[in-house]
Amino acid sequence: MNKFITASAFVVALGLSANAFATGFQGPQNMGGFQGPGLEPSSVAEALKLNDDTPVVLVGQIEKSLGDEKYLFKDATGSVTIEIDNDDWRGVNVTPKDTIVIQGEVDKDFFKTEIDVDSVALKK
């Protein structure tokens, strides 16, 4: 009888604790993040002068695809090659007529400077 009471108490305690965990779960959550001021947009000409791995925001258009996830990006000050991994598009579709905002970092080596893009958004 004593084992039965102990086992029953364990089952009740387990049920209560499982219920407590279940009420804390609210279902799938939207991915959130900081909403507020960030980096100010730079021009392509300014970005080309920045050091390697410097974060940058650019506003302009993609002129054309260069193949292998690389594109020619332009603004009023010039053009630069950008690299956008397929998963960094996040469902955004653009044409050369669309003005976009890209966030990424400068990728500089001895012979070239590119922008490694982390996100793409249509300009609002």
Contacts in CASP RR format, 6 or more apart in sequence:
PFRMAT RR
TARGET T0000
AUTHOR 0000-0000-0000
METHOD contacts of the structure
MODEL  1
MNKFITASAFVVALGLSANAFATGFQGPQNMGGFQGPGLEPSSVAEALKL
NDDTPVVLVGQIEKSLGDEKYLFKDATGSVTIEIDNDDWRGVNVTPKDTI
VIQGEVDKDFFKTEIDVDSVALKK
39 55 0 8 1.000
39 56 0 8 1.000
39 57 0 8 1.000
39 103 0 8 1.000
40 57 0 8 1.000
41 57 0 8 1.000
41 58 0 8 1.000
41 59 0 8 1.000
41 101 0 8 1.000
42 50 0 8 1.000
42 56 0 8 1.000
42 57 0 8 1.000
42 58 0 8 1.000
43 58 0 8 1.000
43 75 0 8 1.000
43 76 0 8 1.000
43 77 0 8 1.000
43 78 0 8 1.000
44 58 0 8 1.000
44 73 0 8 1.000
44 74 0 8 1.000
44 75 0 8 1.000
44 77 0 8 1.000
44 78 0 8 1.000
44 79 0 8 1.000
44 80 0 8 1.000
45 77 0 8 1.000
45 78 0 8 1.000
46 77 0 8 1.000
47 56 0 8 1.000
47 58 0 8 1.000
47 80 0 8 1.000
47 106 0 8 1.000
47 113 0 8 1.000
47 115 0 8 1.000
48 80 0 8 1.000
48 113 0 8 1.000
50 56 0 8 1.000
50 106 0 8 1.000
50 108 0 8 1.000
51 106 0 8 1.000
51 108 0 8 1.000
52 106 0 8 1.000
52 107 0 8 1.000
52 108 0 8 1.000
52 109 0 8 1.000
53 105 0 8 1.000
53 106 0 8 1.000
53 107 0 8 1.000
54 105 0 8 1.000
54 106 0 8 1.000
55 103 0 8 1.000
55 104 0 8 1.000
55 105 0 8 1.000
56 103 0 8 1.000
56 104 0 8 1.000
56 105 0 8 1.000
56 106 0 8 1.000
56 115 0 8 1.000
57 101 0 8 1.000
57 102 0 8 1.000
57 103 0 8 1.000
57 104 0 8 1.000
58 73 0 8 1.000
58 75 0 8 1.000
58 80 0 8 1.000
58 101 0 8 1.000
58 102 0 8 1.000
58 115 0 8 1.000
59 75 0 8 1.000
59 99 0 8 1.000
59 100 0 8 1.000
59 101 0 8 1.000
59 102 0 8 1.000
59 123 0 8 1.000
60 73 0 8 1.000
60 74 0 8 1.000
60 75 0 8 1.000
60 99 0 8 1.000
60 100 0 8 1.000
60 101 0 8 1.000
60 123 0 8 1.000
61 73 0 8 1.000
61 74 0 8 1.000
61 75 0 8 1.000
61 96 0 8 1.000
61 97 0 8 1.000
61 98 0 8 1.000
61 99 0 8 1.000
61 100 0 8 1.000
62 71 0 8 1.000
62 72 0 8 1.000
62 73 0 8 1.000
62 82 0 8 1.000
62 94 0 8 1.000
62 96 0 8 1.000
62 98 0 8 1.000
62 100 0 8 1.000
63 71 0 8 1.000
63 72 0 8 1.000
63 73 0 8 1.000
63 74 0 8 1.000
63 79 0 8 1.000
63 96 0 8 1.000
64 71 0 8 1.000
64 72 0 8 1.000
64 96 0 8 1.000
65 71 0 8 1.000
66 72 0 8 1.000
66 81 0 8 1.000
69 83 0 8 1.000
69 84 0 8 1.000
69 85 0 8 1.000
69 86 0 8 1.000
70 81 0 8 1.000
70 82 0 8 1.000
70 83 0 8 1.000
70 114 0 8 1.000
71 81 0 8 1.000
71 82 0 8 1.000
71 83 0 8 1.000
71 84 0 8 1.000
72 79 0 8 1.000
72 80 0 8 1.000
72 81 0 8 1.000
72 82 0 8 1.000
73 79 0 8 1.000
73 80 0 8 1.000
73 81 0 8 1.000
73 82 0 8 1.000
73 102 0 8 1.000
73 115 0 8 1.000
74 80 0 8 1.000
80 113 0 8 1.000
80 114 0 8 1.000
80 115 0 8 1.000
81 112 0 8 1.000
81 114 0 8 1.000
81 115 0 8 1.000
82 102 0 8 1.000
82 114 0 8 1.000
82 115 0 8 1.000
82 116 0 8 1.000
82 117 0 8 1.000
83 107 0 8 1.000
83 114 0 8 1.000
83 115 0 8 1.000
83 116 0 8 1.000
83 117 0 8 1.000
84 102 0 8 1.000
84 117 0 8 1.000
84 120 0 8 1.000
85 117 0 8 1.000
88 117 0 8 1.000
88 118 0 8 1.000
88 119 0 8 1.000
88 120 0 8 1.000
89 120 0 8 1.000
90 119 0 8 1.000
90 120 0 8 1.000
92 100 0 8 1.000
92 120 0 8 1.000
92 121 0 8 1.000
92 122 0 8 1.000
94 100 0 8 1.000
94 120 0 8 1.000
94 122 0 8 1.000
98 122 0 8 1.000
98 123 0 8 1.000
99 122 0 8 1.000
99 123 0 8 1.000
100 120 0 8 1.000
100 121 0 8 1.000
100 122 0 8 1.000
100 123 0 8 1.000
101 120 0 8 1.000
101 121 0 8 1.000
101 122 0 8 1.000
101 123 0 8 1.000
102 115 0 8 1.000
102 117 0 8 1.000
102 119 0 8 1.000
102 120 0 8 1.000
102 121 0 8 1.000
103 117 0 8 1.000
103 118 0 8 1.000
103 119 0 8 1.000
104 115 0 8 1.000
104 116 0 8 1.000
104 117 0 8 1.000
104 118 0 8 1.000
104 119 0 8 1.000
105 115 0 8 1.000
105 116 0 8 1.000
105 118 0 8 1.000
106 113 0 8 1.000
106 114 0 8 1.000
106 115 0 8 1.000
106 116 0 8 1.000
107 113 0 8 1.000
107 114 0 8 1.000
107 115 0 8 1.000
107 116 0 8 1.000
108 114 0 8 1.000
END
